[in-house]
Amino acid sequence: MSELIALDHLYAPSLYWFTYRYHSGLIAATDRTPSNPTLADLSWVQQQYQQVFSALGVEGELGSTWQNYQESNKNCDLLKNPELESGRQYEDFAIPDKNLEGFIYPQSLHDAYGLNLNLYYPENPGGDRLPIAELNQFNPQACFKPPTTPPFGYLGQTLLLTAYLDIPRPANLRDLEPSAHQCWQQFFKLETLEPLPRLYRAAEFWGGYLYEYGNPEDDLTVNPYGHLMIWFFFDGNTSSILERCYWELPELLLYYHKIAWSFCESRHDYEKADQIVNQNESKLETFNTQYLQNQDNAVLTATEITELKITLKSLLKTSLSYSQQLRNLEYARNTIAINHRNYLAILDQMEQLAQTPLEALRVFGEKEAVTFQDQITADLNYFRHGSGLLDTAIASIRGLVEIDQAERDRHLQDEIQAIGVGIATGAILASSAGLLTQRWHWPSRDRLLPPHPFLIAVLGSSVIALLTWRWMKHILNQRRCLKR
């Protein structure tokens, strides 16, 4: 039966900090996008490093390597991975009073900046022992905690803590879980474990035990501590494997964070689209009951037509917002698919360098990344029915308004024609009324007398009006044919 192991110290602990932010490229806009979004630039990279240096008490500014990095990249539109002929462009630093050493490795990885910092106790038999209670000296002023309000384009960060243990490797990796929890509690100087993200995965990795905290589906509002990993070594072989493939790790974690960030963003788009659907279901149900299923075929009133027009405008606005959410979901799925392939490709390279499988890291590429794509695909299939419903509702309201508007226009035309006939008749009678006082006789068989002048005026005016109407109708018909 296994027993939980409580540690009180570590040997040669080493902290690796990886943080990422977009510096170029297209980022789908959301409701949470600031009004004036700006992506990262070199000043942001320098600011992040300098902030950590200030907290750690590293004296001076970033050195010549940083200046060379700026010079080599300041004129580039699409920055490349900063490599020098003599090797990778990183800069060492030391904190003698704390017996700490480290290096920074700034990179421009495709469309994002990758900040990599390593802080470690040098391996020194008898002189590299650190009590777990003092792990906070790796994180003074909480300098490695993710930002409370992340800047635009911020992708996330990973903290990897490695350490040797002077005990035989336990048969059950769960035996060291309490010690792993305690390490992060002391690192962030927390009174309890409650604020920390839960243990997400534990695995045997290269002869050591790896414990991963933080669900990749959670953003900083749910998990304010980011992606955490702690790796216990039991012999030197584990660290030597890490050294062989370490320089590929920043790019691998970039793809991890792009996938996780895109899926988190897609959840906000999903919620927005679902909210739109729920808000409009009641409107569409009311419309269906009052108008489409109504057996009364009476012409709509002017008030009802006005209300339908208002509803139509609201649905058109809603349809635009809904289409934007579907576009964002599609963009997130494509982004995940691209970075999923990149993740697996760089993982293959790391396995070749390490000359051993990386099963603990491959799980994310073969499980979560695939699940994320499937989930977004299912969301799109579900919401496309809602998009069709909106289009049908808009078309139905348009048709109903047009039909009833045409019916009202026809009634109006009939009234105008009736009024026109009445006016024309009244005009004819009015213009002929002066002839009523004249003496007249009806034609008889004995005498061929002309009709009365009034009768001649009325009949003549009517004939002229009829001929004029026929002529104008003929002209209008010809014009309509020419327009066609």
N, C-alpha and C positions, 0 to 999 in steps of 0.2 A: 504493500500500500504506500503510495507516494505521500510525502509530507511537504507542506509549504515551507519555503526557505526565506528567512528574513536576513537581508544583508545590511551591514552597517558601513561598508566602504567599497570603493572601486579602485582599480589600478589603471593608470594611463588613460583616463577618460578623454574622449575627443568629441567635439561638437562640430557638426557640419550644417551650415545654413545655406539654403537655396531659396531664393525668392525671385519672382518673375512679374514682368509688366510689359504690355504691348508698347512698341514704339512706332509702329506703322501698320498699315493694312486696314481692312474694312471690319468694323465692329457694329453689329446690328443694334439699332437704337431701341431702348426700352423706356418704360415710364420712369425708371430710376436713373436714367442718363442725365447728367447735369446739363444745364442750358448751354454752357460753353465748354464742351469737353476738350481736353488736351491730353495727348499721349505723352509717354515718358521721353525724356531727352537725357543727354549725358550729365547734365547738372543734377537730375534726379538720382542717377546712379552714384555720383560722387556724394550727394547728400546722404544717401542711405548708408554708405560705408563710413562716412565721417561721423554720422550719428552713433554708430556702433563703437567706433574708435573713441569717441568722447566719453561714452559710458564706461568703456573698459579702461580708460586712462592711458591710452596710447598717445604719446606726445608727438606733436608735429602734424604736418599735412601729409596727404598721400604722396608717395615719392615719385621717382623718375619713371617707373614703370607705368604709373597712372598717366603721367604727362605724355609718354609715348603712345599710350592707348588713345588719349584724346586727339593727339596729332594725327594718328593713323586713321581715325574714324570721323573726324569733324566734317570732312568734305564728302563723305559717302552718303548717298541716298539710301541704299540698302546695305547696311553694314554686314560685314562677314565676320565669321568667328576669328577673333584676334589671335593670330599665330605669328610668332617671330621665327626667323631662320634658326635661331639658337634653341628654340623650344617654345613651350606654352608661355603666354604672357601673364604671369602671376607675380605677386609681390609679397615677400615675407615680412613679418613684423614680430616683435617680442615684447613681453610685459615681465621684466625681470623680477619685480617685487612680488609678483603672484606666481612666478615659475611657470608662466604660460607662453606658448609660442603659437604662431599661426600664419596664414597667408590669405590673400584675397585673389579672386580669379574672375574679373569682370568679363562677360561675354555678350556678344550680340548674336543671338541664335534666331536666324531667319527674321521674323517680324517682331521679336520680343527681346528685351534685355534680361539676361540671367545673372543674378548676383550670387556668387559663391564665396563663402568665407569658412575657413577651418580654424578652430581654436582648440588647442590640445596641451595636455601635460606630456612632455617628452618622456619616452620610455627610459626609465632609469631604475634598475633593481634596487629597492630599498628607499627610493626617493620619489616615486610616482604614485603613492597611495593617497587617496582623497576620500574623506568621509562623505557619505551620501548627504549628510546634513549641510555640507558646504558646497553643494552643487550650484547654489545660487550665485557664486562668484563667476560662473560662466554667463550669467544673465543679469548683470547689474542694471538697475533702473528699468528692468523688464525690457531691455533693448531688443530682444529677439521675439517679443510678442507681436503678432500681426497688427497692423493699424486698425484702430477702432472704426474710422471712416476710410475705407480703402479708396485710393485715387482711381480716376477713370482708367480702365484698361488693366487694372491690377488682377493678376491671375491666381495669386496665392503663394504659399511658401511651405517648405518642408524643413523640419528640424530632425536631424539624425544624430543620436547620441550613441557612441560606442564605448565599451569599457571591457577590460579583462577582469575575470573573476578567479580567485585563488581557490576554487573548489572544483571537485570533479563534476563533469556535466551531469545534471540530474536526468534520470530516465524519462521523466515527464516534464515537458516544457512549461506546463501550467504551474509547476512548483515555484517558478520565479516571477509569476505575475505580480504578487504583492510588492516585490522589490522593484519591479519595473514601474508600478504605480507610484511608489515612494520616490523614485528618482525624479519623475516629472513634478510631483508635488513639491519637492525641495527645490527643483530648478526654477519653478515659478513662484516659490515662497508662498504656497497656499496653506491655509489652515486645515482644509479638508480636501478630499478627492473629488467632491461633488462638481466643482466647476470644470474639471478636465473632461475632455471627450472620452467616451467609453472605448475600451479595447475592441478594435475592429477585427484584427486577425493576428494570430501567433503561428510561427512556423520555424522549423529547423532550417537553418540557412548556412551553408558552407561550414558545417561543424559547430556553428554557434546557434543561439536562439534569438529570433527577431520578433519584436512585439510592435504592432502598428496600431496607432490610435487615430480616430477621426474617420467618420463615414464620408466617402468622396461625394455623396449626395448633399452634404451639409455645407452651407455657406457660412460666412463669418458671423452672421446673426444667430446661428444655431451653435456653431463651434468657433468661439473667438480665439482659439489657440492654434488653429491650423492643423496641418498634417504632421503628426509626430511619430517618430520611429526610434526605438531603442534596441541596440544590438549587443548582446553579451558574448564575449569571446572566451574560449577556454584554452586556446593555444595560439601560437603565432602563425599557424598556417592560414587561419581565417583572414587576418589582416593582410597577409601577403597576397591573397587572392583579390582582396579589395583594391590593393595598390595597382594591380595589373589592369583593372577595368574602371578605375575611379573616374578618369577624365571623360568617360562617356556618360557618367551618371547625371551631370547637370542637364544634358539634352534629354535623357530618358524622363527625368522628373518634369521637364518643361512640357512634354507631351502628356504626362499624367495630369498636370494641372490644367492644360488646355481642354482635355476631355472632361475633367471634373467640373471646371468652370462653365463650359458650354452646357453641360447637363443641368447645373444649378440655374443658369439663366433660362433654360428651356422650361423649368418648373414655374418660374414667374410668368412666362408667356402662356403656359398651360392654364395657370390660375386665372389670368386675365381673360383668355378665350372662354374658359368655363363660366366665368362670371358674366360675360356678355351673353352667352347662351341662356343662362338662368334668368337674367334680367328681361330678356325678350320673349321668353316662353309665354309669360302671362299676357303680354301685348298681342302675340300672335294668336293665342287661344281666344282672347276677347274678339279679335278681328274675325276669326273663323266662325265663332258663334253668332255674332251680330250681323255679319254680312254674307259669308259664303254659305252657311247653313240656314239662313233666314228664308222661309218660304214666301214671305211677303215680297212681291216684285215691284213694290212702289218705287218711284223715282226718289233718289236720295235728296235730302234737303240741302240747302246751301251750307248750313252748319255742319252737317255730316261730311260733306265733301271737303270743307275746310279742315275738319279733324283728320280725315284720311290723308290730306296733303301734308299736314304736320307730322303724322305718323310715318309717311313715306320719307320725308326729309330726315327724320330721326333714324330710320332703318338704313338709309343710304350712308349716313355718318357711322352708324354701328358697323355696317358691312365693310367700310374702309378700315376701321380699327381692327375688326376681326381678321381681315386679310393680312394686315400687318403682323398679327400674332402668328398666323399660319406661316407667313414668310420667315419669321424669326425661328419658328420650330424647324422649318426645312433647313435654314442656315445652320442651326445647331447640330442637326443630324449630319449634314455634310461635313461640318468642322470635326465632329467626333470621328467620322469615318476616315477622314484624311489623317488625323493625328493617331488614330488607332493603328493604321498601317505603319506610320512612322515609329510608333512605340515598339511594335513587334520587330521592325527592322533594326533599330538600335539595340534592342534586347538580344537579337541574334549576334550582333557584333560583340556585345559584352560577353556573351557566352563563349564566343571563340577566343576572346582575350583571357577570360577566366579559366577556360578549358574545363568548365563544369557547368551543369545546368543551373539556371536561376529560377527555380520553380516558384519561390516566394514572390518574385516580381512578375512572373508570367501570369499568375492568377488574375491580376487586374486586367491584363490585355485579353485574356481568354474568357473572363467572366463578366466583370463590371462593364467594360467598354462595349461588349456585345449586347449586354442587357440594356444599357443606355440607348443604343441605337434602336433596339427592338421596341423599347418603351415609347420613344418619340414617334416611331413608325405607327404604332398603335394609336397614339394620340392624334396623329394627322388623319388616319383613317376614320377615327371617331368624329373629329371636327369637320371633316369634309362634308359629312352629312348635314351638319349645322350650317355650313356655307351654302349648300344646296337649298336648305330650308329658307334661309334668308333671301336668296335669289328668287325662290318661288313666291315668297311673301311679297317682295317688292314688285315682282311682275303682276301678281294678283291684284295688289292695291292699285297699281298703275292702270291695269285693264279695267277694274271696277270704276275708277274715277273717270277714265276716258269714255267708257260706255255711258255712264250716267251723265257726264258732262255733254256728250253728244246728244243724249236724249233731251236734256234741258235745252241745248242749243236748237234742236229741232222744234220743240215747243215754242221757243222764243221766235224762231223764224216764222212759224205758223201765225203767231200773234202779230208779228211785224207785217206779214203779208195781209192778214185780215184787216189790220189797221190801215195799211196802204190802200187796200180796196175801198175801205170805208172813206178814207180821205179823198181818194180819187173820185168816188161816186159823189161825195158831198161837194167836191170842187166843180164837178160837171153840173150838178143840180144848181149850185150857187151861181155859176156863170150863166146858166140858162134861165134862172128864175125871173129875170126881167121880161122874158117873152110870154109869161103866163097871162099878162093883162091884155094881150092882143087877142082880137077876135079870130076864131078859127072854126072850121067845120071838118068833120070826118069825111073822108071820100065816100061818095055814094055811087050807086050804079047809074044814076041818071047824069050826074055831073062829075067830071074829072077835075076835082079841086086838089091842089097840093096839100100835103099835111101841114099841120100847124107849125109855125117857126120853132116853138119849144120842142116839139117832137123831133124836128129836123136837127136841132142843136144837140139834143141828148143822144139820138142815134148816131149822128155824125161823130161826136166826141168819143162815143164808145168804140166805134169802128176804128178811129185813128189810134185810140189807146191800145186796142187789141193788136193792131198792126205794129205799133211801136214796140209793144212787149215781145211779139214774135221776132222782130228784127233784132232787138237787143239780146234776146236769148240765143239767136243764131250767132251773133258776134262773140258773145261770151263763150259759147261752145267751141268756136274756132280758136280762140285764144287758149283755152284749156288744152286743146289738141296740140297746138304749137309748143306749149310748155312741156308736154310729155315727150 
